[in-house]
């Protein structure tokens, strides 16, 4: 018997029905959108009353997923979740309309101390350093969250706030992402890591064109990286560290195709690895050859940075040609050689993994950099 005070959500069933009708030409685009909004607001009203919208089978859902395009609807949902202490599962909200003011509402939802997991998908506009401070203060007191993720633009003020949850022995947080990578953040993380923390995974991001100098952790001294790597190994339960490029394209005074080329290079040679028990093998302390390969890519990016400053169209064309000649051909040849090696040596299992493939390509670029 279902509780009388909990409304039944017809969200999934109605949307699925509409999709079938739409595929048969019986439902217009506008009507489908209206129906989706109607279902969304139906669930928002239930959540605002501190109740739980049930799934199509009449069960309590473990996860609530919302994709919202309208800022007013997004605001209403966040206001509803601020009032809701009943739902204890995972909440996922995806939108391109997040603002810093809405980020402050996210902090209030964290302060409710009720959700097991909270994922905010906002890569197009990370919350500012100021909002990261408030979210960090809420995380410090939270004892319910196991996973938390949203894009935070970490600056000078927020590292202490965002990392201080590590000092709360009652914190259950095991997964934290996505923090913009900075030297101050690495130093603060090294300071607060302790064996009392339950954190096992942490994910950083960098912005390929907005922060070119941080692309391969160039501005962060090796002793800072080594210190954090050693602290992770000896004084924490962290087993996975990942550093990724932030996916959105940034508006820059630079050729659009060149922008895509740089992102492809970044994604192909992305700086990521794992730390496993009693074995230090991480993105923070990689081998010398991989560091040399990073420096090789840095040299190219420095040329791009210098030429971009000239603000001349012919300079951009020459950079494009340079990338095609130096990186495009070499990268294509490396990928071809990788396929050849896979055919010749199918027993080399590492060539069929992401990490092994990246290392093979990096080594090829290093060996053929002349």
Beta strands, then each sheet from edge to edge (+ up, - down):
strand 1: 63-67
strand 2: 90-94
strand 3: 117-121
strand 4: 147-152
strand 5: 175-180
strand 6: 201-206
strand 7: 240-245
strand 8: 272-274
sheet 1: 1+ 2+ 3+ 4+ 5+ 6+ 7+ 8-
end
